[in-house]
Amino acid sequence: MHQILAVEDEPDIRRILRALLEGDQYRFIEAETAERGEIEARSHKPDLLLVDLGLPDGNGIDLIRRIRTWSPVPIIVLSARTMEEQKIAALDAGADDYVTKPFSTPELLARVRAALRRHVRGAEQTPLLRMGAVQIDLARRESRGPQGELHLTPLEYRVLESLARHTGLIVRQAQLIREVWGPERLGDTGSLRVCMKNLRAKVEPDPRRPRYLVTEAGLGYRLRAD
């Protein structure tokens, strides 16, 4: 069951959204401020966000920007603002779609389904990594090597998922830390180095001379998969 977080300050709209989404078999989480919305997004890790732009403690666009620093979760703006420049600003900040209030319930549900489908397809583009004799299924979180099953931690899988979204390209240390540990740990390069060392010990033929999890000095890391 997909979880949907609505960040909306109007109680009547939240009640409508709860009835609509729970009636379509979604789990519904709500927040009435930007601050509470970010807390709920971090704690619940929803599959999709509905964000109003006019929140009592700030602009929803700022909330979208903050969430985009650590999560690729689909975000649909739900707002009474109709000016074209406001829509463009929300999309440029990282929103995936924009629905104007008052909204059509069938259209909103269709946009929710479409955003979830796009996100799932994106996550499934690199579900299977092959690194020599090691095979890693990111979708199932299952790994096998020459000696059988490999035991990777959830943290190690998250690092691989982040690198796999940019296979062959350099991923900066700061981006990896934001996506895996969260923006509050941005300076914690030590944890990233320890995690990479442990990963290499599990998946590299020779961890001292990595072929697949490559360090780009002063920049970050690059995944080279077969």
N, CA, C and O of each residue as an XYZ file, in Angstrom:
904
protein
N       0.846     -1.192      0.000
C       0.000      0.000      0.000
C       0.888      1.252      0.000
O       1.722      1.425      0.889
N       0.706      2.115     -0.994
C       1.505      3.333     -1.090
C       1.104      4.320      0.004
O      -0.067      4.427      0.367
N       2.098      5.037      0.519
C       1.863      6.088      1.504
C       1.935      7.443      0.819
O       2.856      7.710      0.046
N       0.957      8.299      1.106
C       0.930      9.639      0.531
C       0.848     10.654      1.663
O      -0.018     10.569      2.533
N       1.763     11.613      1.633
C       1.793     12.685      2.624
C       1.242     13.956      1.994
O       1.731     14.402      0.956
N       0.223     14.540      2.623
C      -0.336     15.811      2.175
C       0.109     16.910      3.137
O      -0.169     16.845      4.335
N       0.799     17.915      2.612
C       1.201     19.077      3.417
C       0.259     20.204      3.028
O       0.442     20.862      2.004
N      -0.748     20.414      3.858
C      -1.877     21.289      3.519
C      -2.418     21.899      4.811
O      -2.676     21.186      5.781
N      -2.590     23.230      4.820
C      -3.012     23.886      6.059
C      -4.524     23.969      6.224
O      -5.002     24.284      7.314
N      -5.288     23.695      5.172
C      -6.747     23.792      5.283
C      -7.339     22.451      5.720
O      -7.242     21.463      4.991
N      -7.957     22.412      6.917
C      -8.509     21.135      7.422
C      -9.534     20.505      6.477
O      -9.573     19.284      6.325
N     -10.366     21.342      5.839
C     -11.384     20.785      4.940
C     -10.737     20.074      3.746
O     -11.194     19.008      3.332
N      -9.681     20.662      3.201
C      -8.992     20.022      2.080
C      -8.342     18.723      2.536
O      -8.374     17.727      1.814
N      -7.750     18.727      3.736
C      -7.129     17.501      4.248
C      -8.175     16.397      4.428
O      -7.909     15.232      4.131
N      -9.356     16.762      4.910
C     -10.413     15.750      5.074
C     -10.829     15.176      3.722
O     -11.039     13.971      3.590
N     -10.948     16.051      2.714
C     -11.315     15.576      1.376
C     -10.242     14.640      0.834
O     -10.545     13.578      0.290
N      -8.986     15.047      0.989
C      -7.883     14.230      0.478
C      -7.820     12.882      1.198
O      -7.580     11.850      0.571
N      -8.036     12.893      2.520
C      -8.012     11.625      3.262
C      -9.085     10.674      2.736
O      -8.805      9.508      2.460
N     -10.323     11.180      2.598
C     -11.417     10.329      2.121
C     -11.137      9.818      0.708
O     -11.383      8.655      0.391
N     -10.620     10.713     -0.131
C     -10.357     10.356     -1.526
C      -9.262      9.303     -1.633
O      -9.423      8.310     -2.341
N      -8.163      9.512     -0.944
C      -7.002      8.634     -1.103
C      -7.182      7.321     -0.345
O      -6.821      6.261     -0.855
N      -7.730      7.380      0.853
C      -7.977      6.127      1.574
C      -9.026      5.293      0.854
O      -8.978      4.063      0.889
N      -9.978      5.963      0.197
C     -10.963      5.231     -0.588
C     -10.359      4.540     -1.793
O     -10.931      3.588     -2.326
N      -9.181      5.030     -2.230
C      -8.472      4.412     -3.355
C      -7.312      3.540     -2.875
O      -6.402      3.215     -3.638
N      -7.363      3.167     -1.587
C      -6.414      2.206     -0.994
C      -5.005      2.745     -0.812
O      -4.034      1.995     -0.908
N      -4.886      4.060     -0.544
C      -3.594      4.621     -0.162
C      -3.577      4.869      1.338
O      -4.618      5.137      1.939
N      -2.399      4.781      1.941
C      -2.233      5.214      3.327
C      -2.029      6.713      3.327
O      -1.225      7.230      2.552
N      -2.750      7.419      4.189
C      -2.740      8.879      4.168
C      -2.068      9.427      5.421
O      -2.410      9.057      6.544
N      -1.091     10.329      5.197
C      -0.419     11.032      6.282
C      -0.609     12.518      6.019
O      -0.610     12.948      4.865
N      -0.770     13.305      7.078
C      -1.020     14.723      6.857
C      -0.145     15.601      7.742
O       0.292     15.194      8.818
N       0.096     16.814      7.259
C       0.828     17.827      8.011
C       0.264     19.175      7.607
O      -0.103     19.371      6.448
N       0.190     20.115      8.555
C      -0.427     21.408      8.250
C       0.581     22.545      8.110
O       0.200     23.672      7.792
N       1.868     22.261      8.344
C       2.904     23.272      8.170
C       4.076     22.679      7.390
O       4.210     21.461      7.273
N       4.922     23.565      6.859
C       6.104     23.103      6.131
C       7.055     22.365      7.067
O       7.616     21.331      6.703
N       7.234     22.901      8.272
C       8.144     22.252      9.226
C       7.664     20.844      9.563
O       8.446     19.894      9.568
N       6.352     20.723      9.847
C       5.804     19.398     10.175
C       5.856     18.483      8.957
O       6.070     17.278      9.094
N       5.662     19.045      7.775
C       5.707     18.242      6.561
C       7.063     17.606      6.352
O       7.156     16.438      5.975
N       8.138     18.386      6.601
C       9.479     17.828      6.425
C       9.752     16.746      7.463
O      10.381     15.733      7.157
N       9.279     16.959      8.696
C       9.456     15.940      9.745
C       8.747     14.648      9.357
O       9.315     13.563      9.484
N       7.505     14.762      8.882
C       6.741     13.570      8.493
C       7.381     12.890      7.280
O       7.400     11.663      7.194
N       7.901     13.682      6.351
C       8.551     13.099      5.165
C       9.782     12.298      5.572
O      10.037     11.225      5.024
N      10.539     12.814      6.525
C      11.741     12.103      6.970
C      11.396     10.838      7.754
O      12.052      9.807      7.601
N      10.367     10.923      8.593
C      10.064      9.785      9.470
C       9.285      8.689      8.760
O       9.514      7.507      9.020
N       8.366      9.057      7.866
C       7.517      8.060      7.209
C       8.034      7.610      5.852
O       7.624      6.560      5.358
N       8.938      8.393      5.229
C       9.430      8.086      3.881
C       8.267      7.760      2.937
O       8.208      6.653      2.401
N       7.333      8.713      2.721
C       6.167      8.437      1.869
C       6.572      8.171      0.429
O       7.681      8.496      0.006
N       5.635      7.566     -0.324
C       5.869      7.270     -1.739
C       5.556      8.467     -2.628
O       5.991      8.518     -3.779
N       4.793      9.443     -2.092
C       4.429     10.623     -2.869
C       4.009     11.728     -1.908
O       3.442     11.457     -0.850
N       4.289     12.980     -2.281
C       3.871     14.141     -1.491
C       2.904     14.997     -2.294
O       3.087     15.196     -3.495
N       1.870     15.504     -1.620
C       1.008     16.557     -2.144
C       1.315     17.805     -1.322
O       1.154     17.793     -0.102
N       1.752     18.877     -1.971
C       2.233     20.047     -1.241
C       1.482     21.299     -1.685
O       1.431     21.626     -2.871
N       0.895     21.996     -0.697
C       0.302     23.306     -0.940
C       1.422     24.344     -0.917
O       2.396     24.185     -0.181
N       1.293     25.402     -1.714
C       2.342     26.418     -1.747
C       2.182     27.451     -0.638
O       3.177     27.977     -0.139
N       0.943     27.749     -0.244
C       0.702     28.768      0.775
C       0.545     28.145      2.154
O      -0.568     27.864      2.599
N       1.672     27.933      2.822
C       1.655     27.312      4.144
C       1.878     28.371      5.220
O       2.525     29.384      4.954
N       1.359     28.160      6.423
C       1.410     29.215      7.447
C       2.818     29.584      7.899
O       3.036     30.693      8.388
N       3.781     28.670      7.743
C       5.143     28.970      8.212
C       6.140     29.104      7.062
O       7.349     29.022      7.278
N       5.643     29.309      5.845
C       6.566     29.496      4.736
C       5.972     29.077      3.406
O       4.814     28.669      3.319
N       6.790     29.188      2.377
C       6.375     28.860      1.018
C       6.618     27.375      0.748
O       7.681     26.846      1.073
N       5.634     26.709      0.156
C       5.803     25.303     -0.180
C       6.963     25.059     -1.134
O       7.525     23.964     -1.153
N       7.331     26.063     -1.929
C       8.462     25.906     -2.847
C       9.754     25.680     -2.068
O      10.596     24.880     -2.475
N       9.909     26.383     -0.953
C      11.099     26.180     -0.118
C      11.120     24.775      0.468
O      12.176     24.150      0.564
N       9.953     24.282      0.858
C       9.862     22.906      1.364
C      10.277     21.913      0.281
O      11.019     20.969      0.554
N       9.803     22.122     -0.941
C      10.171     21.228     -2.052
C      11.678     21.236     -2.264
O      12.288     20.181     -2.440
N      12.283     22.426     -2.246
C      13.738     22.509     -2.421
C      14.471     21.732     -1.332
O      15.442     21.032     -1.619
N      14.013     21.849     -0.085
C      14.694     21.150      1.012
C      14.565     19.636      0.854
O      15.529     18.899      1.060
N      13.378     19.184      0.490
C      13.176     17.737      0.327
C      14.008     17.212     -0.835
O      14.519     16.093     -0.780
N      14.146     18.014     -1.881
C      14.919     17.571     -3.041
C      16.413     17.414     -2.726
O      17.128     16.764     -3.489
N      16.895     17.989     -1.630
C      18.306     17.811     -1.286
C      18.594     16.413     -0.762
O      19.751     16.000     -0.697
N      17.525     15.667     -0.381
C      17.792     14.338      0.175
C      16.847     13.251     -0.329
O      17.011     12.089      0.043
N      15.874     13.587     -1.155
C      14.932     12.555     -1.594
C      14.432     12.809     -3.008
O      14.162     13.954     -3.370
N      14.300     11.729     -3.837
C      13.716     11.861     -5.172
C      12.210     11.567     -5.192
O      11.640     11.366     -6.264
N      11.558     11.539     -4.018
C      10.138     11.173     -3.926
C       9.300     12.053     -4.867
O       9.559     13.253     -4.962
N       8.306     11.488     -5.561
C       7.438     12.315     -6.417
C       6.689     13.363     -5.588
O       6.197     13.073     -4.497
N       6.612     14.580     -6.122
C       5.924     15.681     -5.440
C       4.939     16.315     -6.413
O       5.315     16.741     -7.505
N       3.682     16.371     -6.008
C       2.642     17.056     -6.775
C       2.209     18.284     -5.981
O       1.808     18.172     -4.823
N       2.292     19.451     -6.606
C       1.820     20.682     -5.978
C       0.305     20.746     -6.117
O      -0.249     20.465     -7.180
N      -0.354     21.120     -5.029
C      -1.808     21.264     -5.000
C      -2.073     22.668     -4.487
O      -2.002     22.908     -3.282
N      -2.379     23.608     -5.390
C      -2.407     25.008     -4.967
C      -3.476     25.792     -5.704
O      -3.853     25.461     -6.828
N      -3.964     26.854     -5.036
C      -4.921     27.760     -5.673
C      -4.219     28.797     -6.536
O      -4.880     29.545     -7.256
N      -2.896     28.857     -6.479
C      -2.154     29.826     -7.285
C      -2.142     29.376     -8.749
O      -1.776     28.244     -9.065
N      -2.548     30.284     -9.624
C      -2.716     29.905    -11.035
C      -1.748     30.628    -11.965
O      -1.718     30.338    -13.161
N      -0.961     31.559    -11.442
C      -0.027     32.309    -12.296
C       1.017     31.362    -12.885
O       1.538     30.489    -12.191
N       1.316     31.545    -14.173
C       2.249     30.651    -14.852
C       3.621     30.664    -14.192
O       4.258     29.617    -14.078
N       4.091     31.845    -13.750
C       5.426     31.913    -13.156
C       5.504     31.148    -11.836
O       6.565     30.641    -11.471
N       4.370     31.063    -11.116
C       4.362     30.295     -9.869
C       4.451     28.800    -10.166
O       5.130     28.062     -9.452
N       3.775     28.358    -11.205
C       3.867     26.955    -11.597
C       5.294     26.615    -12.035
O       5.838     25.573    -11.668
N       5.886     27.512    -12.823
C       7.251     27.268    -13.294
C       8.217     27.223    -12.112
O       9.113     26.380    -12.072
N       8.035     28.128    -11.151
C       8.916     28.149     -9.980
C       8.823     26.847     -9.193
O       9.834     26.325     -8.724
N       7.600     26.323     -9.049
C       7.421     25.063     -8.312
C       8.071     23.899     -9.045
O       8.711     23.051     -8.424
N       7.910     23.855    -10.360
C       8.515     22.774    -11.148
C      10.032     22.885    -11.149
O      10.733     21.876    -11.071
N      10.543     24.119    -11.237
C      11.993     24.320    -11.206
C      12.569     23.932     -9.844
O      13.720     23.504     -9.758
N      11.784     24.078     -8.791
C      12.255     23.719     -7.445
C      12.334     22.209     -7.253
O      12.990     21.730     -6.328
N      11.654     21.447     -8.142
C      11.734     19.993     -8.033
C      10.406     19.280     -8.016
O      10.371     18.054     -7.908
N       9.291     20.024     -8.121
C       7.983     19.361     -8.177
C       7.847     18.594     -9.496
O       8.416     18.980    -10.516
N       7.078     17.496     -9.451
C       6.871     16.682    -10.646
C       5.611     17.068    -11.407
O       5.506     16.812    -12.606
N       4.645     17.689    -10.712
C       3.371     18.011    -11.351
C       2.712     19.135    -10.553
O       3.110     19.431     -9.426
N       1.693     19.755    -11.160
C       1.026     20.899    -10.545
C      -0.472     20.764    -10.808
O      -0.899     20.709    -11.961
N      -1.262     20.713     -9.747
C      -2.717     20.618     -9.864
C      -3.323     21.843     -9.191
O      -2.985     22.168     -8.053
N      -4.219     22.517     -9.901
C      -4.809     23.756     -9.394
C      -6.101     23.470     -8.634
O      -6.927     22.669     -9.072
N      -6.266     24.137     -7.483
C      -7.521     24.072     -6.741
C      -8.513     25.064     -7.355
O      -8.103     26.116     -7.847
N      -9.809     24.745     -7.335
C     -10.408     23.457     -6.925
C     -10.083     22.386     -7.957
O     -10.047     22.656     -9.158
N      -9.846     21.169     -7.478
C      -9.368     20.122     -8.369
C     -10.460     19.088     -8.636
O     -11.379     18.891     -7.840
N     -10.321     18.445     -9.775
C     -11.187     17.315    -10.115
C     -10.625     16.068     -9.430
O      -9.449     15.748     -9.604
N     -11.449     15.364     -8.657
C     -10.927     14.190     -7.940
C     -10.449     13.086     -8.892
O      -9.395     12.506     -8.633
N     -11.161     12.766     -9.975
C     -10.617     11.746    -10.898
C      -9.278     12.168    -11.500
O      -8.381     11.341    -11.663
N      -9.139     13.474    -11.835
C      -7.878     13.942    -12.415
C      -6.747     13.843    -11.395
O      -5.643     13.421    -11.737
N      -7.011     14.231    -10.139
C      -5.964     14.158     -9.116
C      -5.506     12.723     -8.915
O      -4.307     12.456     -8.838
N      -6.458     11.795     -8.828
C      -6.089     10.387     -8.659
C      -5.284      9.884     -9.861
O      -4.334      9.119     -9.699
N      -5.663     10.314    -11.058
C      -4.925      9.890    -12.251
C      -3.495     10.434    -12.221
O      -2.559      9.735    -12.609
N      -3.325     11.666    -11.768
C      -1.980     12.255    -11.697
C      -1.134     11.575    -10.622
O       0.073     11.395    -10.787
N      -1.785     11.202     -9.517
C      -1.081     10.457     -8.465
C      -0.593      9.117     -9.009
O       0.563      8.746     -8.811
N      -1.477      8.394     -9.695
C      -1.089      7.093    -10.254
C       0.051      7.250    -11.262
O       0.990      6.455    -11.274
N      -0.039      8.282    -12.107
C       0.995      8.493    -13.124
C       2.344      8.806    -12.473
O       3.374      8.283    -12.898
N       2.339      9.656    -11.445
C       3.598     10.011    -10.772
C       4.211      8.792    -10.097
O       5.428      8.611    -10.138
N       3.386      7.957     -9.479
C       3.897      6.744     -8.834
C       4.454      5.776     -9.867
O       5.482      5.144     -9.625
N       3.789      5.649    -11.022
C       4.291      4.761    -12.080
C       5.644      5.231    -12.585
O       6.561      4.429    -12.759
N       5.769      6.534    -12.821
C       7.043      7.069    -13.317
C       8.159      6.812    -12.320
O       9.277      6.468    -12.704
N       7.856      6.979    -11.041
C       8.878      6.779    -10.010
C       9.306      5.324     -9.941
O      10.494      5.028     -9.810
N       8.336      4.406    -10.027
C       8.654      2.978     -9.986
C       9.496      2.590    -11.193
O      10.466      1.845    -11.059
N       9.132      3.093    -12.378
C       9.916      2.782    -13.580
C      11.341      3.289    -13.432
O      12.290      2.602    -13.810
N      11.496      4.497    -12.880
C      12.839      5.031    -12.692
C      13.652      4.183    -11.735
O      14.844      3.966    -11.949
N      13.001      3.693    -10.661
C      13.708      2.863     -9.680
C      14.084      1.514    -10.261
O      15.045      0.884     -9.821
N      13.311      1.068    -11.268
C      13.563     -0.263    -11.822
C      14.519     -0.230    -13.013
O      14.820     -1.280    -13.581
N      14.998      0.941    -13.402
C      15.873      1.001    -14.569
C      17.192      0.281    -14.323
O      17.772     -0.278    -15.254
N      17.673      0.286    -13.081
C      18.927     -0.397    -12.769
C      18.727     -1.325    -11.570
O      19.406     -1.172    -10.555
N      17.792     -2.300    -11.675
C      17.542     -3.152    -10.508
C      18.613     -4.209    -10.305
O      18.752     -4.745     -9.206
N      19.383     -4.522    -11.366
C      20.325     -5.630    -11.285
C      21.723     -5.142    -11.650
O      21.961     -4.680    -12.766
N      22.638     -5.252    -10.697
C      24.027     -4.865    -10.936
C      24.880     -6.113    -11.018
O      24.730     -7.036    -10.218
N      25.784     -6.135    -12.000
C      26.764     -7.226    -12.092
C      28.153     -6.624    -11.983
O      28.535     -5.754    -12.766
N      28.891     -7.095    -11.009
C      30.266     -6.654    -10.803
C      31.136     -7.891    -10.724
O      31.357     -8.445     -9.647
N      31.631     -8.323    -11.887
C      32.388     -9.563    -11.928
C      31.489    -10.735    -11.565
O      30.445    -10.943    -12.183
N      31.900    -11.499    -10.559
C      31.133    -12.667    -10.128
C      30.037    -12.312     -9.129
O      29.331    -13.195     -8.642
N      29.894    -11.023     -8.822
C      28.880    -10.581     -7.850
C      27.668    -10.049     -8.595
O      27.800     -9.287     -9.553
N      26.487    -10.457     -8.147
C      25.231     -9.988     -8.722
C      24.374     -9.410     -7.608
O      24.143    -10.057     -6.586
N      23.902     -8.174     -7.816
C      23.138     -7.471     -6.788
C      21.800     -7.045     -7.373
O      21.754     -6.302     -8.353
N      20.718     -7.511     -6.776
C      19.360     -7.141     -7.173
C      18.902     -6.022     -6.245
O      18.537     -6.271     -5.096
N      18.922     -4.787     -6.748
C      18.570     -3.650     -5.910
C      17.088     -3.626     -5.571
O      16.713     -3.186     -4.484
N      16.236     -4.092     -6.485
C      14.800     -4.088     -6.218
C      14.446     -5.048     -5.087
O      13.661     -4.707     -4.203
N      15.024     -6.245     -5.114
C      14.738     -7.251     -4.087
C      15.677     -7.165     -2.892
O      15.447     -7.789     -1.856
N      16.747     -6.374     -3.057
C      17.787     -6.288     -2.022
C      18.342     -7.674     -1.697
O      18.386     -8.109     -0.546
N      18.762     -8.341     -2.768
C      19.397     -9.654     -2.651
C      20.717     -9.619     -3.403
O      20.800     -9.046     -4.489
N      21.753    -10.230     -2.829
C      23.081    -10.215     -3.440
C      23.705    -11.597     -3.360
O      23.547    -12.318     -2.374
N      24.426    -11.953     -4.435
C      25.108    -13.242     -4.464
C      26.516    -13.060     -5.034
O      26.740    -12.264     -5.946
N      27.452    -13.819     -4.472
C      28.821    -13.831     -4.950
C      29.260    -15.246     -5.250
O      28.433    -16.157     -5.229
N      30.535    -15.460     -5.528
C      31.034    -16.804     -5.869
C      30.770    -17.835     -4.767
O      30.597    -19.020     -5.054
N      30.739    -17.387     -3.512
C      30.528    -18.311     -2.397
C      29.074    -18.401     -1.954
O      28.770    -19.059     -0.959
N      28.159    -17.737     -2.692
C      26.749    -17.792     -2.318
C      26.227    -16.423     -1.915
O      26.685    -15.404     -2.432
N      25.282    -16.396     -1.004
C      24.613    -15.153     -0.628
C      25.566    -14.184      0.052
O      26.381    -14.567      0.891
N      25.442    -12.901     -0.337
C      26.183    -11.828      0.321
C      25.242    -11.059      1.233
O      24.092    -10.802      0.874
N      25.724    -10.695      2.400
C      24.893     -9.954      3.351
C      25.298     -8.483      3.329
O      26.296     -8.092      3.934
N      24.499     -7.666      2.615
C      24.709     -6.230      2.577
C      23.733     -5.555      3.533
O      22.589     -5.989      3.671
N      24.188     -4.495      4.190
C      23.331     -3.779      5.128
C      22.395     -2.841      4.368
O      22.674     -2.502      3.217
N      21.288     -2.414      4.986
C      20.417     -1.428      4.328
C      21.171     -0.170      3.910
O      20.889      0.396      2.854
N      22.125      0.274      4.725
C      22.921      1.450      4.388
C      23.745      1.202      3.124
O      23.844      2.074      2.261
N      24.331      0.017      3.020
C      25.132     -0.316      1.845
C      24.269     -0.387      0.584
O      24.695      0.033     -0.492
N      23.055     -0.922      0.724
C      22.147     -0.943     -0.432
C      21.780      0.481     -0.863
O      21.685      0.762     -2.057
N      21.576      1.374      0.107
C      21.209      2.745     -0.250
C      22.357      3.445     -0.985
O      22.123      4.209     -1.922
N      23.587      3.186     -0.559
C      24.734      3.755     -1.265
C      24.777      3.235     -2.701
O      24.980      4.012     -3.634
N      24.588      1.929     -2.885
C      24.603      1.354     -4.229
C      23.466      1.900     -5.086
O      23.656      2.164     -6.273
N      22.283      2.070     -4.491
C      21.151      2.607     -5.244
C      21.451      4.026     -5.732
O      21.138      4.380     -6.868
N      22.056      4.828     -4.862
C      22.399      6.197     -5.247
C      23.427      6.202     -6.381
O      23.285      6.956     -7.344
N      24.457      5.366     -6.269
C      25.469      5.288     -7.322
C      24.879      4.728     -8.619
O      25.228      5.179     -9.710
N      23.979      3.741     -8.493
C      23.421      3.086     -9.679
C      22.556      4.022    -10.504
O      22.415      3.832    -11.712
N      21.967      5.045     -9.860
C      21.180      6.019    -10.625
C      22.061      6.844    -11.551
O      21.562      7.518    -12.452
N      23.378      6.791    -11.328
C      24.311      7.573    -12.149
C      25.471      6.684    -12.597
O      26.622      7.120    -12.598
N      25.175      5.448    -12.975
C      26.228      4.496    -13.342
C      27.172      5.094    -14.382
O      26.748      5.630    -15.405
N      28.463      4.985    -14.084
C      29.476      5.494    -14.988
C      29.834      6.946    -14.772
O      30.821      7.427    -15.328
N      29.040      7.664    -13.963
C      29.278      9.079    -13.719
C      29.797      9.289    -12.295
O      29.596      8.448    -11.418
N      30.459     10.408    -12.084
C      30.928     10.744    -10.741
C      29.749     11.226     -9.904
O      28.984     12.090    -10.332
N      29.610     10.660     -8.710
C      28.620     11.128     -7.737
C      29.387     11.791     -6.600
O      30.216     11.159     -5.945
N      29.104     13.061     -6.374
C      29.850     13.801     -5.368
C      29.584     13.242     -3.973
O      28.506     12.716     -3.695
N      30.582     13.364     -3.104
C      30.430     12.893     -1.725
C      29.217     13.523     -1.062
O      28.442     12.832     -0.401
N      29.045     14.835     -1.232
C      27.934     15.530     -0.575
C      26.590     14.974     -1.025
O      25.671     14.845     -0.217
N      26.467     14.644     -2.313
C      25.204     14.092     -2.808
C      24.931     12.723     -2.197
O      23.807     12.440     -1.784
N      25.954     11.873     -2.139
C      25.777     10.556     -1.525
C      25.356     10.680     -0.066
O      24.445      9.985      0.385
N      26.016     11.562      0.664
C      25.683     11.716      2.084
C      24.256     12.227      2.246
O      23.519     11.738      3.102
N      23.855     13.215      1.427
C      22.482     13.729      1.506
C      21.467     12.631      1.252
O      20.497     12.496      1.998
N      21.684     11.842      0.202
C      20.690     10.840     -0.190
C      20.658      9.651      0.752
O      19.604      9.039      0.929
N      21.783      9.310      1.360
C      21.856      8.094      2.176
C      21.691      8.390      3.661
O      20.932      7.709      4.351
N      22.396      9.400      4.153
C      22.350      9.702      5.593
C      21.432     10.868      5.921
O      20.934     10.962      7.043
N      21.198     11.762      4.958
C      20.381     12.945      5.205
C      21.236     14.195      5.288
O      22.423     14.112      5.601
N      20.638     15.380      5.007
C      21.406     16.627      4.945
C      22.026     17.032      6.279
O      23.005     17.778      6.304
N      21.467     16.548      7.387
C      22.030     16.913      8.687
C      23.397     16.265      8.927
O      24.094     16.628      9.874
N      23.787     15.299      8.068
C      25.074     14.615      8.228
C      26.066     15.003      7.126
O      27.003     14.255      6.846
N      25.868     16.149      6.511
C      26.649     16.505      5.324
C      28.155     16.471      5.551
O      28.903     16.155      4.625
N      28.613     16.783      6.737
C      30.049     16.793      6.964
C      30.636     15.450      7.329
O      31.843     15.340      7.546
N      29.806     14.430      7.402
C      30.246     13.121      7.902
C      30.833     12.269      6.780
O      30.269     11.236      6.419
N      31.957     12.699      6.236
C      32.599     11.924      5.176
C      33.212     10.634      5.721
O      33.424      9.681      4.971
N      33.496     10.604      7.020
C      34.075      9.399      7.616
C      33.150      8.206      7.504
O      33.590      7.102      7.185
N      31.852      8.422      7.768
C      30.892      7.318      7.665
C      30.805      6.805      6.239
O      30.673      5.602      6.012
N      30.880      7.721      5.273
C      30.845      7.312      3.868
C      32.078      6.476      3.524
O      31.965      5.452      2.850
N      33.240      6.905      3.977
C      34.464      6.146      3.686
C      34.409      4.750      4.297
O      34.807      3.779      3.655
N      33.918      4.641      5.533
C      33.807      3.332      6.188
C      32.840      2.441      5.418
O      33.112      1.259      5.211
N      31.705      3.012      4.993
C      30.707      2.238      4.252
C      31.290      1.746      2.928
O      31.084      0.591      2.555
N      32.016      2.611      2.213
C      32.618      2.192      0.949
C      33.676      1.114      1.171
O      33.783      0.179      0.378
N      34.450      1.235      2.234
C      35.455      0.217      2.541
C      34.786     -1.136      2.781
O      35.254     -2.161      2.285
N      33.695     -1.135      3.542
C      32.986     -2.387      3.823
C      32.351     -2.966      2.567
O      32.359     -4.181      2.366
N      31.796     -2.092      1.717
C      31.199     -2.556      0.463
C      32.247     -3.190     -0.442
O      32.017     -4.251     -1.022
N      33.384     -2.543     -0.559
C      34.445     -3.084     -1.420
C      34.918     -4.441     -0.914
O      35.225     -5.334     -1.703
N      34.973     -4.589      0.399
C      35.402     -5.873      0.960
C      34.429     -6.989      0.569
O      34.819     -8.155      0.507
N      33.178     -6.641      0.310
C      32.167     -7.647     -0.017
C      32.038     -7.901     -1.516
O      31.746     -9.023     -1.929
N      32.256     -6.862     -2.341
C      31.913     -7.017     -3.763
C      33.108     -6.933     -4.706
O      33.010     -7.384     -5.847
N      34.217     -6.378     -4.272
C      35.361     -6.224     -5.176
C      36.234     -7.485     -5.183
O      36.448     -8.081     -4.127
N      36.744     -7.907     -6.358
C      37.685     -9.033     -6.395
C      38.942     -8.740     -5.570
O      39.457     -9.615     -4.874
N      39.429     -7.495     -5.659
C      40.586     -7.057     -4.864
C      40.234     -5.693     -4.275
O      40.389     -4.673     -4.946
N      39.758     -5.665     -3.020
C      39.311     -4.394     -2.432
C      40.379     -3.313     -2.416
O      40.057     -2.125     -2.395
N      41.668     -3.717     -2.425
C      42.730     -2.714     -2.406
C      42.900     -2.035     -3.763
O      43.464     -0.944     -3.849
N      42.411     -2.683     -4.822
C      42.467     -2.103     -6.172
C      41.064     -2.171     -6.783
O      40.806     -2.992     -7.663
N      40.176     -1.320     -6.320
C      38.769     -1.427     -6.746
C      38.580     -1.218     -8.249
O      39.143     -0.299     -8.843
N      37.775     -2.096     -8.844
C      37.435     -1.990    -10.266
C      36.040     -1.423    -10.477
O      35.757     -0.849    -11.529
N      35.170     -1.577     -9.495
C      33.757     -1.239     -9.676
C      33.317     -0.036     -8.845
O      32.547      0.796     -9.325
N      33.790      0.065     -7.620
C      33.470      1.203     -6.763
C      34.728      2.073     -6.690
O      35.587      1.897     -5.826
N      34.799      3.015     -7.629
C      36.044      3.739     -7.871
C      36.013      5.104     -7.184
O      35.030      5.839     -7.284
N      37.094      5.430     -6.492
C      37.240      6.758     -5.889
C      37.759      7.741     -6.929
O      38.739      7.472     -7.624
N      37.088      8.879     -7.023
C      37.572      9.985     -7.845
C      38.094     11.035     -6.875
O      37.314     11.752     -6.249
N      39.424     11.124     -6.750
C      40.057     11.919     -5.698
C      39.537     13.354     -5.668
O      39.522     14.051     -6.682
N      39.115     13.771     -4.490
C      38.641     15.127     -4.287
C      37.244     15.384     -4.781
O      36.727     16.487     -4.598
N      36.603     14.399     -5.409
C      35.284     14.603     -5.992
C      34.219     13.697     -5.370
O      33.242     14.177     -4.795
N      34.418     12.404     -5.490
C      33.404     11.477     -5.000
C      33.676     10.077     -5.471
O      34.819      9.621     -5.426
N      32.643      9.373     -5.928
C      32.775      7.979     -6.319
C      32.059      7.734     -7.642
O      31.144      8.459     -8.033
N      32.515      6.688     -8.307
C      31.930      6.295     -9.585
C      31.664      4.791     -9.557
O      32.519      4.011     -9.138
N      30.467      4.386    -10.008
C      30.143      2.960    -10.108
C      30.393      2.503    -11.542
O      29.859      3.082    -12.488
N      31.199      1.472    -11.693
C      31.415      0.851    -13.003
C      30.894     -0.579    -12.904
O      31.542     -1.447    -12.319
N      29.730     -0.810    -13.475
C      29.139     -2.156    -13.433
C      29.286     -2.822    -14.780
O      29.389     -2.144    -15.802
N      29.297     -4.168    -14.795
C      29.397     -4.918    -16.048
C      28.072     -4.880    -16.791
O      27.954     -5.456    -17.872
